[in-house]
C-alpha cells in the first residue's frame, strides 16, 4: 500500500509540475531538495516527508489539501 501511495503522489506531482511548465530541476531548486531526491519522489520510489511536501507544494503553488483530496478520491 505504501508503494501505491508513493506512486499516486508521484503522478500528482508530475502532473502539477507539467501544468506549471517546470522542469524537475526547477522544482527541486525551488523546494530546496536535490534533483535526485525530487526525481525519486516523483517516480514513487521515495516517500514524501511532510517538510518536503510543504516545500514542493509551495514551489508548484498547490495546497496540501488538494493533494489530500486527490489521495482520498483514489481511496488511499
N, C-alpha and C positions, 0 to 999 in steps of 0.2 A: 504494500500500500504506500509506503514511503516513497518508493521509486515512482509510482504513478503520480503522486502529488508533485514530486520534483519535475516530472515531465510536463505536467499541466502548467506549473508555474513557469517553466522554461518557455513553453509555447506562448503563454500570455506575454512574457517579457519580450520575446522575439517579435510578436505581433505589434506590441506597443512601440518598440524601437523602430520597426519598419514604418509604422504610421507617422512617426516623428522624423523619418528620413535621417536617422542617425546610424552611425557605424557602431560596432561593438566597442571599438577603441574610444569613441566619443562618450558612450555611456559609462564605460569603466573610468575614464578620466573624470567625468562629472560626478561620479559616485565615490571616488577616492579608493577604488579597489583595482587590483591588477587585471589586465586584459585576460590572462589565463583563467583567473577566478571567475570573471564575468562569463566567459565562454562556457565554462563548466556548469555554471548555474543555468545558463540559457539552454544548454543541451540536456539538462535534467540529471547531470552526474554529480552535482554538489547541492547540498541543502542550502536554502536561502535563510540566513540568520537575520534576526529582527533588525539589527543595526544596518546591515546591508540592504534589507528591504526598504527601510526608510530612505536611505541614500539613493537607491536606484529609483524608487518611486518619485523622489524629488527631481532626479535627472530626467526622467521620462514624463514628468508632470501628470502623474495619476495618483489617485488616493488609494491607500491600502484597503479601504473599504471596497473599492472596485475589484481589487484582486480577491478579497474575501468573498464577495458576491459571486465572482466567476467560479471560484472553487466550490461554493455552495451549490451553484447551478449544475455542477458536474457531480454532485453527491459526495464531495470529499471533505 
